[in-house]
Amino acid sequence: MTTLKQCPRTACVAWCAAEAAPTLMALGSSASSAAGIMGGDVAGEAKLDLVSFDLAKPGQDMDVLASVRTDGGRRFSSISWGSLGADGPFPYGIIAGGLQEGIVSLWNPYQIVKSNGAESGLIHSGKMHEGSVNNVEFHPMKPSLLATCGADGEVNIVNVENPTKPDLYKPSEGTKTHEGSQVLNCAWNRKVPHILSSCSNKGTTVVWDLKQRKEVISFQDPASRQRCSDVVWNPEKPTQLLVAYDDDRQPSMQMWDLRNVKYPFKETAGHSKGILGVEWNIMDPNLILSCGKDNRLICWFNGSTGMESFCEIPSPHANFEVKWAPHKPSLVAAASFDGCVSLHSVQTQQTAGNKYCPSWYRRPCGLSFGFGGKLMTYGTKKAAAALSAGGQAQPSSWCHSLVVPNEPEIVSTADSFEAWREERRLQEFCHDKTQRQGGTASHEGLMWDIMGLQFDDQGRQRVPSLLGFDADRIAQEAERFLGKKPGTTLMGPPPEEQSSAPAVQAQRNMGPELGEQEADDFFSKLAESTEQQKAADAAAALALAKAAEMAQSSEPEGDKTTDWSAGPENLIKQSLLVGNLTAAVECCFKSGRMAEALLLASGGGTTLWTRARDEYLRLQGDAFLSTVGNIMTADFEKLVASSDLKNWMETLAIVATYSEDRYPALCEQLAERLEKENFDIRSAVICYICAKNFTKTVTIWANTHVASSGSKKVALQDLVEKMAVLQEATRFNQADALFNAKLTQYAEILANSGRLTAAMRYLCLLRDDASSSILRDRIYNSAPQQMSQMFGRPPAFPFEHFDVRILYQAPPQAAAQPQYHMNQQAGHHAAPQQQQQQQQA
């Protein structure tokens, strides 16, 4: 395992307790050099270094942020970093150092770092032991308490709530357990705050109860090992602790349970020489670090059957101290006698055969997204009950299932449209969209209103009014112009009487039923009477024309009389008198008498009237009159083909009013002209909607829909709404690739936003679509019981079945059998030959 970072110091190590600086470390120049143990020296200056590291930077050197000299040049025997005042005057907490000559000093690391070492940051320094201070440790739950132990055999509790004036308490005073020995280490219980342990160089481990202010229990190794170098508590089990022995002949780590202190319940050696330090991982109680004089640094897995090597960190020299990083679970800081503090990681390598996964990989909480916009969150929680005196609340887990839309911007609109669809009120939805678009004055508003008309079989009668040609408004304007109600200024009875007069007259003229002979006579005389009636009508028309001319001549503007006895007028009169209405009409056109020509043609039958009307329109050359002519002749294809595309609304209104059954085809003809000749696809789409051409309309929509609201998803939603409404209005039930693709895309968005029912409804609109088969299957099987009630049987399985089993086939034996028979036959032939040879012999 390689070294991540290192700093050339022989120093005691402490990690920053504040989460604000997880990579900050304190290094105190160690008094435990290799002089007395490994043959080294104590050269160098005594100081406190604050160093940091960045694993992202290349190289192995740590950054020294600041350094301060210790008071009197005293070296460290131990160092501890507490979180006291991290939320107040000490953002990085405070550092306690156990120095030579029994001195314990307190520093403010934040002040040292911010001043780059210009300020000493010393808060307090005082003598608390006779001889060296072997260990100092802040309380993990009460950072205002500091435990110290020293060469004088004393264990002290220091209250540093006021760091400038700490209070001292000696729980070991009056007891003789550590009398005459050096207390090498002490440790706070991680679960019961008033319990403390200590161990001495004579092999005695003592447990103190600070609440009762006395020693609770003490024990020694049954094998009489001496020099307990370190002691640590189990982070989870308050009655268990680990004791390490610095015995070169029989190094050992023993795990004791205070419920039975006759023997350790677990023991391992692991090292070939004395063990100098152990450290229990706070985040994973199954991992323990140990270092010894044999140049080995081992991470142990504390399994149920014993302690196994999790990984081993190679070291060229012996390490006298090892510390887990409190905020970086896999990092380890080791201090060695060769003048180096190194940083390692236990997760880069594991011992072969060890399959344990550290608990920091276990998620204390987490989430997972699933199909249908579902979000599953989970985690651990503690019971609401307070901690009991004998233990702690058992942790439990929680799990919540939520629906989190992938596209929240479209969910509310999708839900609203789904409500309209469920209530089957899409026609009202179109009117609502028109109102929200500002009425039919806008293109979108007109388009939605036109789509709403497609739900009504008689809806095309309202098309002219939507295009701006309101019949009631036009009638009112005509009445204002005429001064009377339209229909009352013409000759003859008013419209009300005209509607009733034919019925009354018909009743009066009705005679008795005709027999067969009488009916035959009736039809034989019918042609003769019809011709006589036409002549009479023509004469009446001519008389009416003359009366009109006489009336005009009597006007004060001038005296205008027509001489019908000479010129073309006489020829017209004579043609009329002999019944040649065709000649009379043509002479009228020739002489410029248009009104007289039309008047005479009206009495000459349908053929003459049609020819005269067409001739009149040709001579006039007026576009509107040509349109009128097309209307009268019902030649709407010609009307649409020759219409001015600038006035396409007028053309569409005429077609909607007069064309009857040819209305869809004519609308499509007009739409094609607008699209291809004028490139006006906005107007063309209105005509395609009137023609109920679903495919062309959807194609234009798909090519022109843009993210006008800043989102492609919103634009797709608007497109799908239009397509769904138009499909319902036109009853389109054919396969369309573009329609299928857009609807499938939108259905997938809805499904991922938790709207599975709405997504399935859209997919049910598609026919012969294989591209959505997988999505159908996923939606249906996400809630099969609910989906079966709403949509019936499940969709077809979207995948093909393949049998991948390998069937055993016995090897063929036919090839071996012929050889066997041949051998048999050869044997049969050989037998007579042998017999013959024996007889000859």
C-alpha positions in Angstrom: 0.0 0.0 0.0 1.6 3.3 -1.1 1.9 6.4 1.0 -0.5 9.2 0.0 1.1 12.1 1.8 3.9 12.6 4.3 5.6 15.2 6.4 9.2 14.9 7.7 8.5 15.1 11.4 9.0 12.8 14.4 5.8 14.0 16.1 2.6 13.1 17.9 -0.4 13.4 15.7 -3.9 14.7 16.3 -6.7 15.3 13.7 -8.8 18.4 13.7 -12.1 17.7 15.5 -14.0 20.4 13.7 -15.8 19.4 10.4 -14.8 22.8 9.0 -11.2 21.6 8.5 -11.3 17.8 7.9 -7.8 17.8 6.4 -6.1 19.8 9.1 -3.7 18.0 11.5 -1.6 19.0 14.5 2.0 17.6 14.8 3.8 18.0 18.1 7.5 17.3 18.3 7.7 13.9 20.0 9.6 13.3 23.2 9.4 9.5 22.4 12.1 9.4 19.8 14.1 6.4 19.0 16.8 7.3 21.5 15.7 5.0 24.2 13.9 2.4 22.1 15.4 2.0 18.7 18.7 3.8 19.0 17.8 7.1 17.5 18.4 10.7 18.7 16.4 13.7 19.8 17.8 16.3 17.6 15.6 19.1 16.3 13.5 21.9 17.6 10.4 21.4 19.8 7.3 23.0 18.1 3.7 22.6 17.2 3.0 22.3 13.5 -0.3 22.7 11.8 -0.3 20.9 8.4 -2.9 20.2 5.8 -3.1 18.1 2.6 -5.0 17.9 -0.7 -5.2 14.5 -2.2 -6.0 16.0 -5.6 -2.5 17.7 -5.8 0.4 15.7 -7.2 3.2 14.8 -4.9 3.4 13.4 -1.4 4.3 16.5 0.6 1.9 18.0 3.1 1.5 21.7 3.4 2.7 23.3 6.6 0.3 26.1 7.4 1.9 27.4 10.6 4.3 26.5 13.3 4.8 27.8 16.9 7.5 26.9 19.4 6.5 25.3 22.7 7.0 27.0 26.0 10.5 26.2 27.3 11.3 24.0 24.3 9.4 21.1 25.8 8.5 18.2 23.6 5.2 16.4 23.3 4.4 13.0 24.8 0.8 13.2 23.7 -1.6 15.5 21.8 -5.3 15.7 21.6 -7.7 18.0 19.6 -11.1 18.8 21.0 -14.2 20.5 19.6 -14.7 22.9 22.4 -15.9 26.3 21.2 -16.2 25.2 17.5 -19.5 27.2 17.3 -18.1 30.2 19.1 -14.7 31.6 19.9 -12.6 28.6 18.7 -13.8 27.7 15.1 -11.2 24.9 14.9 -11.7 23.8 18.6 -8.7 23.7 20.9 -5.5 21.6 21.1 -4.2 20.1 24.3 -0.6 18.9 24.5 1.0 16.7 27.1 4.6 18.0 27.4 7.7 17.1 29.3 8.1 18.1 33.0 4.4 17.5 33.6 3.2 20.5 31.6 -0.2 20.5 29.9 -0.7 23.4 27.4 -3.8 24.6 25.5 -3.7 26.3 22.1 -6.1 28.1 19.8 -5.3 26.5 16.3 -7.6 29.0 14.5 -5.5 31.9 15.7 -2.3 30.2 14.8 -3.4 29.3 11.2 -4.9 32.8 10.5 -1.7 34.5 11.7 0.6 32.1 9.9 2.3 31.4 13.1 2.9 35.0 14.0 0.8 34.5 17.2 1.5 31.6 19.5 -2.2 30.9 20.1 -1.4 29.7 23.6 -4.4 29.8 25.8 -3.1 28.2 29.0 0.0 26.2 30.2 0.4 24.7 33.6 2.0 21.8 35.5 -0.4 18.9 36.2 1.9 16.0 36.8 5.3 15.2 38.3 7.4 13.9 35.4 6.2 13.6 31.8 2.6 13.7 30.7 2.1 10.3 29.0 -1.4 10.9 27.5 -4.1 13.6 27.1 -7.5 13.0 25.7 -10.6 15.2 25.2 -14.0 13.7 26.1 -15.7 12.7 22.8 -19.2 13.8 24.1 -18.3 16.5 26.5 -15.5 18.5 24.9 -15.0 20.6 28.0 -13.5 17.6 29.9 -9.8 16.6 29.4 -8.3 13.4 30.9 -4.5 13.3 31.5 -2.2 10.7 32.9 1.5 10.8 33.7 4.6 9.2 35.0 3.6 10.0 38.6 0.9 7.4 38.5 -1.9 9.9 38.6 -5.0 10.3 36.5 -6.4 13.8 36.2 -9.7 15.3 34.9 -9.4 18.9 33.7 -12.4 21.0 33.2 -11.5 23.4 30.4 -14.9 25.1 30.0 -13.0 28.2 30.8 -9.7 27.4 28.9 -7.8 30.2 30.5 -8.5 29.0 34.0 -9.0 25.2 33.9 -10.2 23.2 37.0 -8.3 20.1 38.1 -9.9 17.0 39.6 -7.9 13.8 40.6 -10.1 10.7 40.6 -7.0 8.6 41.4 -6.3 10.5 44.6 -6.5 8.1 47.6 -6.3 5.0 45.5 -3.2 2.7 45.4 -3.9 0.8 42.2 -1.4 2.8 40.1 0.8 3.6 43.0 4.5 3.2 42.1 3.8 2.9 38.4 3.5 5.0 35.3 0.1 5.5 33.8 0.9 5.1 30.1 -2.6 5.7 28.7 -6.2 6.7 29.4 -9.4 6.6 27.4 -13.0 7.8 27.7 -15.9 5.4 27.3 -17.7 6.2 24.0 -21.2 5.4 25.3 -21.2 6.2 29.1 -19.8 9.7 29.6 -18.7 9.3 33.2 -16.6 6.2 32.7 -12.8 6.4 32.1 -10.1 3.7 31.8 -6.4 3.8 32.4 -3.5 1.4 32.1 0.0 1.3 33.6 3.5 0.0 32.8 2.9 -2.7 35.5 0.1 -4.4 33.5 -2.9 -3.0 35.4 -6.0 -1.6 33.7 -8.3 0.4 35.9 -11.9 1.6 35.1 -13.0 4.8 36.9 -16.5 6.0 37.6 -16.4 9.8 37.8 -20.0 10.0 38.9 -19.1 7.9 42.0 -15.6 9.4 42.1 -13.9 6.1 42.6 -12.3 3.1 40.9 -14.9 0.6 39.6 -12.7 -2.3 38.7 -9.2 -3.3 37.8 -7.7 -6.3 36.1 -4.4 -7.7 34.8 -3.3 -10.1 32.1 -3.6 -13.7 33.3 -0.2 -14.4 31.7 1.3 -11.6 33.8 2.4 -9.4 30.9 3.7 -6.0 31.8 3.6 -2.5 30.2 0.1 -1.9 28.9 1.0 0.5 26.1 -2.5 1.5 25.1 -6.2 1.0 25.9 -9.3 1.9 23.8 -13.1 1.4 24.3 -15.4 -0.3 21.8 -17.3 2.5 20.1 -20.6 0.6 20.2 -20.5 -1.7 23.3 -19.9 0.2 26.5 -18.6 -2.8 28.5 -15.8 -3.8 26.1 -12.3 -2.5 25.8 -9.1 -3.4 24.1 -5.7 -3.5 25.8 -2.4 -3.6 23.9 0.9 -4.9 25.5 4.4 -3.6 24.7 6.0 -7.0 25.3 8.6 -8.0 22.8 8.5 -11.7 23.8 4.7 -12.0 23.9 3.1 -9.1 22.1 -0.7 -9.2 22.5 -4.0 -7.4 22.0 -6.7 -8.5 24.5 -10.4 -7.7 24.3 -12.0 -7.6 27.7 -15.7 -7.5 28.7 -16.2 -5.9 32.2 -19.0 -8.4 32.9 -16.3 -11.0 33.2 -12.8 -9.8 33.9 -11.2 -13.1 34.8 -10.1 -13.7 31.2 -10.1 -11.7 28.0 -12.8 -13.1 25.6 -10.7 -12.4 22.5 -6.9 -12.2 22.1 -4.5 -12.0 19.2 -0.8 -11.3 18.8 -0.4 -10.2 15.2 2.9 -8.5 15.8 6.3 -10.1 16.4 7.4 -7.4 18.8 5.8 -5.1 21.3 2.7 -3.2 20.3 3.0 0.5 20.8 -0.5 1.9 19.8 -4.0 0.8 18.9 -7.0 2.8 17.6 -10.6 1.7 17.2 -12.4 3.1 14.2 -15.4 5.2 15.3 -17.3 4.9 12.0 -16.8 1.1 11.7 -16.4 -0.7 15.1 -15.2 -3.8 13.2 -11.9 -2.2 12.2 -9.0 -1.7 14.6 -5.5 -0.3 13.8 -2.4 -1.4 15.6 1.3 -0.5 15.2 4.4 -2.0 16.8 8.2 -2.3 16.9 8.2 -4.9 14.1 7.7 -2.1 11.5 4.1 -3.4 10.8 1.0 -1.3 10.8 -2.1 -3.6 10.6 -5.8 -3.0 10.2 -7.8 -5.7 11.9 -11.2 -7.0 11.1 -12.9 -7.7 14.4 -15.1 -10.6 13.3 -17.4 -12.8 15.4 -14.9 -15.7 15.5 -11.8 -13.7 16.0 -9.6 -10.9 14.7 -8.4 -11.2 11.1 -6.1 -9.1 9.1 -8.1 -6.7 6.9 -5.0 -5.0 5.4 -1.4 -4.4 6.2 0.4 -1.1 5.6 4.1 -1.6 4.9 6.5 0.7 6.8 10.3 0.9 6.6 10.5 1.8 10.3 8.5 1.3 13.5 5.4 3.4 14.2 4.7 4.5 17.7 1.3 6.1 17.1 -1.6 5.7 14.6 -4.8 7.7 14.3 -8.0 7.3 12.2 -9.2 10.5 10.5 -12.5 11.5 12.2 -14.1 12.9 9.0 -12.3 10.8 6.3 -13.3 7.2 7.2 -10.6 5.3 5.4 -7.6 7.6 6.0 -4.9 6.8 8.6 -2.1 8.9 10.0 0.9 7.1 11.3 3.9 8.6 13.2 7.2 6.6 12.9 10.5 6.8 14.6 12.4 7.6 11.4 11.1 11.2 11.4 8.1 10.9 9.2 4.3 11.3 9.6 2.6 9.5 6.8 -0.9 9.3 5.5 -2.4 6.1 4.2 -5.7 4.7 3.0 -7.0 1.2 4.0 -9.5 1.0 1.1 -6.9 0.8 -1.7 -5.9 -2.8 -0.7 -7.3 -5.7 1.2 -5.8 -8.9 2.4 -6.5 -11.7 0.1 -9.4 -13.8 1.3 -10.9 -11.1 3.5 -14.3 -10.2 2.0 -15.4 -7.6 4.6 -16.8 -4.4 3.4 -16.3 -1.4 5.7 -19.5 0.1 7.1 -18.8 3.6 5.6 -19.7 2.1 2.3 -23.1 1.3 3.7 -25.5 4.1 3.0 -27.0 5.6 6.1 -29.6 7.0 3.8 -30.2 7.0 0.1 -32.7 7.1 -2.7 -33.4 5.3 -5.9 -35.4 6.4 -8.9 -37.7 3.9 -10.5 -40.1 3.7 -13.5 -43.1 5.9 -13.4 -41.5 8.8 -11.7 -41.2 6.9 -8.4 -38.6 7.8 -5.9 -37.7 5.4 -3.1 -36.0 6.9 -0.1 -34.6 4.9 2.8 -32.4 5.3 5.8 -31.9 4.5 9.5 -33.6 6.2 12.4 -33.4 6.0 16.2 -36.3 5.2 18.4 -38.0 8.2 20.0 -37.3 6.9 23.5 -34.4 8.4 25.3 -31.3 6.5 26.0 -31.6 4.2 29.0 -29.0 3.9 31.6 -28.0 0.4 30.5 -27.9 0.9 26.8 -29.2 2.8 23.8 -32.2 2.9 21.6 -32.1 0.3 18.9 -31.8 1.8 15.4 -34.6 1.1 12.9 -35.0 1.8 9.3 -37.5 3.8 7.3 -38.6 3.7 3.7 -40.8 6.1 1.8 -42.1 5.9 -1.8 -42.7 9.2 -3.5 -43.7 10.3 -7.0 -41.3 12.9 -8.4 -42.2 14.1 -11.9 -39.2 14.2 -14.3 -40.9 17.1 -16.1 -42.9 19.1 -13.5 -43.5 22.0 -15.9 -46.0 19.9 -17.9 -47.7 17.9 -15.1 -50.4 20.4 -14.2 -51.3 21.0 -17.9 -51.3 17.3 -18.6 -53.6 16.6 -15.6 -56.0 19.4 -16.7 -56.2 18.0 -20.3 -56.7 14.4 -18.9 -59.7 15.7 -17.0 -61.2 17.1 -20.2 -60.7 13.8 -21.9 -62.2 11.7 -19.2 -65.3 13.9 -19.2 -65.4 13.7 -23.0 -65.7 17.5 -23.3 -63.1 18.1 -25.9 -65.4 20.4 -27.9 -65.7 22.6 -24.8 -61.9 22.3 -24.4 -61.4 23.8 -27.9 -63.6 26.7 -27.0 -61.7 27.2 -23.7 -58.4 27.2 -25.6 -59.9 29.8 -28.0 -60.7 32.1 -25.2 -57.3 31.7 -23.6 -55.7 32.5 -27.0 -57.7 35.8 -27.2 -60.5 34.7 -29.5 -60.6 34.0 -33.2 -58.6 37.1 -34.0 -55.4 35.1 -33.5 -54.4 32.2 -35.7 -54.2 29.8 -32.7 -57.6 30.9 -31.5 -59.2 30.5 -35.0 -57.6 27.0 -35.3 -58.9 25.8 -32.0 -62.4 27.1 -32.8 -62.4 25.5 -36.2 -61.3 22.2 -34.5 -64.2 22.5 -32.1 -66.7 22.7 -35.1 -65.5 19.3 -36.3 -67.3 17.6 -33.5 -70.6 18.9 -34.8 -72.1 17.4 -38.0 -73.6 20.9 -38.9 -70.5 22.7 -37.7 -69.5 24.0 -41.1 -72.5 26.3 -41.1 -70.7 28.4 -38.5 -67.4 28.6 -40.5 -68.3 31.8 -42.3 -69.1 33.6 -39.0 -65.7 32.4 -37.6 -64.0 33.8 -40.7 -65.6 37.2 -40.1 -68.7 36.9 -42.2 -71.5 37.1 -39.6 -75.0 36.7 -41.3 -76.8 38.7 -38.6 -74.3 41.6 -38.8 -74.6 41.7 -42.6 -78.4 41.7 -42.5 -78.3 44.6 -40.1 -76.0 46.6 -42.3 -78.3 45.9 -45.3 -81.3 47.0 -43.4 -79.6 50.3 -42.5 -78.7 50.8 -46.1 -82.2 50.0 -47.5 -84.1 51.7 -44.7 -86.3 48.7 -44.6 -86.0 45.0 -43.7 -84.4 43.1 -46.6 -87.0 41.4 -48.8 -89.7 44.1 -48.5 -88.5 46.4 -51.3 -89.0 44.0 -54.1 -92.1 43.7 -56.2 -94.7 41.1 -55.2 -96.0 40.1 -51.8 -93.6 40.3 -48.8 -91.6 37.1 -47.8 -94.2 36.1 -45.1 -97.0 36.0 -47.7 -94.9 34.3 -50.3 -94.3 31.4 -48.0 -98.1 30.8 -47.5 -99.5 31.8 -50.9 -98.3 28.8 -52.9 -99.8 26.4 -50.3 -103.2 28.2 -50.4 -103.1 28.4 -54.2 -102.3 24.8 -54.5 -105.2 23.9 -52.3 -107.5 26.0 -54.5 -106.3 24.5 -57.7 -106.4 20.9 -56.5 -109.2 19.1 -58.5 -110.5 15.6 -58.4 -108.3 12.6 -59.0 -107.6 12.1 -62.8 -108.3 8.8 -64.5 -106.0 7.1 -66.9 -107.5 8.6 -70.1 -107.7 12.0 -68.5 -104.1 11.8 -67.3 -103.0 10.9 -70.9 -104.8 13.9 -72.3 -103.2 16.1 -69.6 -99.6 15.2 -70.5 -100.3 15.6 -74.3 -101.5 19.1 -73.7 -98.8 20.0 -71.1 -96.0 20.7 -73.7 -98.3 23.0 -75.7 -99.4 24.9 -72.7 -95.8 25.3 -71.5 -94.7 26.9 -74.8 -97.6 29.3 -74.7 -96.8 30.2 -71.1 -93.2 30.9 -72.1 -94.3 33.2 -74.9 -96.7 35.0 -72.6 -94.0 35.4 -70.0 -91.6 36.8 -72.6 -94.3 39.3 -73.8 -94.9 40.3 -70.2 -91.2 40.8 -69.6 -91.0 43.0 -72.7 -93.9 45.0 -71.6 -92.3 45.3 -68.2 -89.1 46.6 -69.8 -91.0 49.1 -71.9 -92.9 50.3 -68.8 -89.5 50.7 -67.0 -88.2 52.8 -69.9 -91.3 54.9 -69.9 -90.9 55.4 -66.2 -87.3 56.5 -66.7 -88.3 58.9 -69.5 -90.7 60.6 -67.1 -87.9 61.3 -64.6 -86.8 65.0 -64.4 -83.2 64.1 -65.2 -84.0 63.7 -68.9 -86.4 62.3 -71.5 -85.1 58.8 -72.6 -87.3 56.9 -75.1 -86.6 53.8 -77.1 -87.7 53.5 -80.6 -88.6 49.8 -81.1 -89.6 50.3 -84.8 -86.2 50.7 -86.4 -82.7 49.2 -86.1 -81.8 46.4 -83.9 -84.6 47.2 -81.5 -87.2 46.4 -84.3 -85.3 43.2 -85.0 -85.5 42.3 -81.3 -89.2 43.0 -81.2 -89.9 41.0 -84.3 -87.9 38.0 -83.0 -89.9 38.2 -79.9 -93.2 38.3 -81.7 -92.4 35.2 -83.7 -91.2 33.3 -80.6 -87.5 33.3 -81.5 -86.2 34.2 -78.0 -82.7 33.0 -78.8 -82.3 35.5 -81.6 -83.9 38.3 -79.5 -81.4 37.6 -76.7 -78.4 37.6 -79.0 -79.5 40.8 -80.6 -79.8 42.4 -77.2 -76.3 41.4 -76.3 -75.1 42.7 -79.7 -76.7 46.0 -79.2 -75.5 46.3 -75.6 -78.8 45.8 -73.9 -77.7 43.4 -71.1 -80.7 43.8 -68.9 -83.1 43.1 -71.8 -81.1 40.1 -72.8 -81.3 38.6 -69.3 -85.0 39.5 -69.0 -85.8 37.7 -72.3 -83.6 34.7 -71.5 -85.4 34.2 -68.2 -88.5 33.1 -70.1 -86.7 30.9 -72.7 -86.0 27.9 -70.6 -83.1 26.6 -68.6 -80.7 26.2 -71.5 -81.2 29.7 -72.9 -81.0 31.2 -69.5 -77.8 29.4 -68.7 -76.2 30.4 -72.0 -77.3 34.0 -71.6 -76.0 34.2 -68.0 -72.6 32.8 -69.0 -72.4 35.3 -72.0 -73.3 38.1 -69.7 -70.5 37.2 -67.2 -68.0 36.8 -70.1 -68.8 40.3 -71.4 -68.7 41.9 -68.0 -65.2 40.4 -67.1 -65.7 41.0 -63.3 -64.0 38.6 -60.9 -66.8 38.8 -58.3 -69.4 38.2 -61.0 -67.4 35.2 -62.2 -67.5 33.9 -58.6 -71.2 34.4 -58.6 -71.5 32.5 -61.8 -69.5 29.6 -60.4 -71.8 29.6 -57.4 -74.9 29.6 -59.7 -73.4 26.8 -61.8 -72.2 24.9 -58.8 -68.7 24.8 -60.4 -66.9 25.1 -57.1 -63.8 23.3 -58.3 -63.3 26.1 -60.8 -64.1 28.7 -58.2 -61.4 27.3 -55.8 -58.9 26.9 -58.6 -59.3 30.5 -59.9 -59.8 32.2 -56.6 -57.4 34.9 -55.3 -55.4 33.3 -52.5 -55.2 36.6 -50.7 -59.0 36.3 -50.1 -58.9 32.6 -49.1 -61.2 33.2 -46.2 -63.9 34.4 -48.7 -63.4 31.3 -50.8 -63.6 29.1 -47.7 -66.8 30.8 -46.6 -68.4 30.3 -50.0 -67.5 26.7 -50.1 -68.8 26.2 -46.6 -72.1 27.8 -47.5 -72.9 26.3 -50.9 -70.8 23.2 -51.7 -72.7 20.7 -49.6 -71.2 17.2 -49.9 -68.1 18.4 -51.8 -67.0 20.6 -48.9 -64.1 18.4 -47.6 -62.6 17.9 -51.0 -62.8 21.6 -51.9 -61.2 22.5 -48.5 -58.3 20.2 -49.3 -58.0 21.7 -52.8 -57.8 25.2 -51.3 -55.3 24.0 -48.6 -53.0 22.6 -51.3 -53.1 25.8 -53.2 -52.2 27.8 -50.1 -49.4 25.4 -49.2 -47.8 25.0 -52.6 -48.5 28.3 -54.4 -48.6 30.8 -51.6 -46.4 28.9 -49.0 -49.0 30.0 -46.4 -49.0 26.9 -44.2 -50.8 28.7 -41.3 -53.8 29.3 -43.5 -53.4 25.9 -45.2 -53.7 24.1 -41.8 -57.1 25.8 -41.2 -58.3 24.4 -44.5 -56.9 21.0 -43.8 -58.7 20.9 -40.5 -62.0 21.8 -42.3 -61.2 19.0 -44.8 -60.6 16.6 -41.8 -57.3 15.7 -43.3 -55.6 14.4 -40.1 -52.3 13.3 -41.7 -51.5 16.6 -43.5 -52.5 18.7 -40.5 -50.3 16.7 -38.1 -47.4 16.9 -40.6 -47.6 20.7 -40.7 -48.0 20.9 -36.9 -45.0 18.7 -36.4 -42.8 20.7 -38.8 -43.8 24.1 -37.3 -44.2 23.4 -33.5 -41.3 25.2 -31.7 -40.5 25.7 -28.1 -42.1 29.1 -27.9 -42.3 28.9 -24.2 -38.6 28.1 -23.8 -39.1 24.3 -23.4 -39.3 21.6 -26.1 -41.4 19.5 -23.7 -44.1 22.2 -23.4 -44.1 22.5 -27.2 -44.5 18.7 -27.5 -47.3 18.8 -25.1 -49.2 21.4 -27.1 -48.6 19.4 -30.3 -50.0 16.2 -28.6 -53.1 18.0 -27.3 -53.9 19.2 -30.8 -53.3 15.8 -32.3 -55.5 14.1 -29.7 -58.3 16.5 -30.2 -58.2 16.4 -34.0 -58.1 12.6 -33.9 -61.2 12.5 -31.8 -63.0 15.0 -33.9 -62.1 13.4 -37.2 -62.4 9.8 -35.9 -59.1 9.0 -37.4 -58.2 5.4 -36.8 -55.4 4.6 -39.3 -51.7 4.1 -38.7 -49.6 7.2 -38.9 -45.9 7.0 -38.2 -45.5 10.6 -37.2 -48.5 10.5 -34.9 -47.3 7.3 -33.3 -43.8 8.7 -32.7 -44.9 12.0 -31.1 -47.5 10.3 -28.9 -45.1 7.6 -27.8 -42.5 10.2 -26.9 -45.0 12.2 -24.9 -46.4 9.1 -23.2 -42.9 8.2 -22.0 -42.5 11.7 -20.5 -45.9 11.3 -18.7 -45.0 7.8 -17.5 -41.7 9.1 -16.1 -43.6 11.9 -14.4 -45.9 9.4 -12.6 -48.9 9.8 -14.9 -49.1 6.1 -15.9 -52.9 6.1 -16.6 -52.7 9.1 -18.8 -49.7 7.7 -20.7 -51.6 4.4 -21.3 -54.6 6.3 -22.6 -52.4 8.0 -25.2 -50.9 4.7 -26.3 -54.3 3.2 -26.7 -54.9 5.8 -29.5 -52.2 4.2 -31.6 -52.8 1.5 -34.1 -50.4 -1.0 -35.5 -47.5 0.5 -33.6 -44.6 -1.7 -32.6 -42.3 1.1 -31.4 -44.4 1.6 -28.2 -44.8 -2.1 -27.3 -42.1 -2.1 -24.7 -43.5 1.1 -23.0 -47.0 -0.4 -23.0 -45.7 -3.5 -21.4 -43.8 -1.6 -18.7 -46.7 0.7 -17.9 -49.2 -2.2 -17.7 -47.0 -4.4 -15.5 -46.2 -1.5 -13.2 -49.7 -1.8 -11.8 -51.3 -4.9 -13.5 -54.4 -5.0 -11.4 -55.3 -1.4 -11.9 -54.5 -1.5 -15.6 -56.5 -4.6 -16.2 -59.6 -3.0 -14.8 -59.2 0.1 -16.9 -57.7 -1.2 -20.2 -58.7 -4.9 -20.2 -56.2 -7.6 -21.2 -52.5 -7.0 -21.1 -50.6 -5.9 -24.2 -48.6 -8.4 -26.3 -45.2 -9.4 -24.9 -42.8 -7.1 -26.7 -39.9 -9.6 -27.0 -39.4 -12.8 -28.9 -38.9 -16.1 -27.1 -35.8 -18.1 -27.8 -35.0 -21.4 -26.2 -31.3 -21.3 -25.3 -31.1 -24.7 -23.7 -28.5 -27.1 -25.0 -30.1 -30.4 -25.6 -27.8 -33.5 -25.1 -27.5 -35.6 -28.2 -25.8 -39.0 -28.0 -22.9 -39.5 -30.5 -23.8 -41.6 -33.5 -22.8 -45.3 -33.4 -23.5 -46.2 -37.0 -19.9 -45.6 -38.1 -18.4 -48.0 -35.5 -20.9 -50.8 -36.3 -19.7 -51.6 -39.9 -16.2 -52.1 -38.7 -17.4 -54.4 -36.0 -19.3 -56.5 -38.6 -16.3 -56.5 -40.9 -14.2 -57.9 -38.1 -16.8 -60.5 -37.4 -16.9 -61.5 -41.0 -13.1 -61.6 -41.2 -13.2 -63.9 -38.1 -15.7 -66.2 -39.8 -13.6 -66.5 -42.9 -10.5 -67.1 -40.9 -12.0 -70.0 -39.0 -12.5 -72.4 -42.0 -9.0 -71.6 -43.3 -7.5 -72.6 -39.9 -9.5 -75.8 -39.9 -8.3 -76.6 -43.4 -4.6 -76.0 -42.4 -5.0 -78.3 -39.4 -6.4 -81.1 -41.6 -3.5 -80.8 -44.0 -1.1 -81.0 -41.2 
